[in-house]
Structures are given as structure tokens and as C-alpha cells.
Amino acid sequence: MISKALLTGDKGADVVSMDISKEAQSEEGFLQTSSRIPQHILPRRMPASLKASLSQSHRPDITLFSKGTGRNGRNCYTLVEVKYCRDTEPHDQIMSVREQHHELVQSIRQYDKQAKVELAVIPLGVAGAIYHSTRQLLQDTLGVAGPSQDTLLRNLHIHAVNALTKIPRQRRIAFGTRTGKCSTAQAAAATARPTVNAQQAQPRPKLRTHSFRQQSKKRKRKKKR
């Protein structure tokens, strides 16, 4: 979802790598993009061995690169990471991403003093929370704004909520498989069970029930007869 929004946004031409399989890219209709940071976008003065090492060890979810023009032009690197977090504590994941790509960021800055390197962390609450900072980040840094941004955030919220509702069932299946109460085939069938939309679901027929008082009144009438 995020990759598609970025590719169709104002900075779609700057996307140079996506940590997505080629099969998934083909299904989404994307042009084949490397899953690793291309070595040729790294600073020229950087040793080839270091370029190869960084390209292998660092795989941001999405990488954007724009080459500076003119003598005073700055090369711009944007490393995008999407992280699930507790709805009330997104900062822990942001700090985790900074540590994760610290070597890459520092190496680029060391061999290209003028380069602009930015970490764009998109935190998503496990219960579907979307943060105000995410809107600003999408618009200013990633070029996703307007209706496209609204659609993306709505889909991300729905995806998180749907994933949350599946957790209890998956835990029950895992517990059943571990204890022998549920076979592997049954677990696979349960997880592959299609979901039913609200429009497809048919209401259950109402059962005619009688309260205890109604039943006692009927018994009294029969006795009087």
C-alpha cells in the first residue's frame, strides 16, 4: 500500500529500492526495482568494499534518492521504514530504526559532507492508531498528499485492525496444535477460512422463546380447566 502510494506520488521517480519480492512487485504492476540499496547511488569516494557491505547489511523498506544538480547541489537520501508499535509508545520503534541504520547514515555523511540523509519512520499502532506526525511526513518528505494520503491512511488503519482481530484465533490454533487438540490440517483450514462480508452474512432466524412467567400462567390455566 505504501509503496504504491509513493510510486504514484510526487517523488515516485526517486524510488530506487523496495524490500518487496519480485513476485509481489509483478502482482502490483510495479516496475522491477531492486530490493537492496543500489551501490552506484552511494558516494563516489566510498570504498567499493564498504558499498557492497552496506548494500548487503542494510535493507530499508523503501529507499529514495535524488541527485543534486550544479556545484552546490546536494544528494538526498531518504530511508523509509514502516514499524508496528504500541499505540501509545511509537518513539521506541523510531529509536530502534535509528540504531538499525546508524552505520549507513554515518558512512554516507562521512564520504559526502553535503549529502542530506533522512530517516522517514512510519509508525503504525497495533490497534490501528495513525499519528499526526505521519501525515506531515507523508506530505513533506515522501510527496503523498491530498486524497491519496487519505486513502493510504484509511487502508493502513483497516489493515492493522483486521490483523489484530486475527491474533486470538491464531493463538487458539497454535495452542491446539501444540497440545494435540488441533491437527496441522485443521489449523491450515481454519486460517484459510474465507471472511464473510456484512452484506453476505444472513441474519439468523429468531427463536420463539417464552419467559418463565408465561409458562407458569399457561400451566395454571390448564389446571383450572
Secondary structure, DSSP 8 states (H G I E B T S, - for coil): -HHHHHHTSTTGGGEEEESS-HHHHHHHT----BSS--GGGS-TTS-HHHHHHHHHH---SEEEEE---STT---EEEEEEEEEEBTTB-HHHHHHHHHHTHHHHHHHHHH-TT-EEEEEEEEEETT----HHHHHHHHHTS---HHHHHHHHHHHHHHHHHHHHHHHHHHHHHHHHHHTSS-HHHHHHHHT-----TTT-----------HHHHHHHHHHHHH-
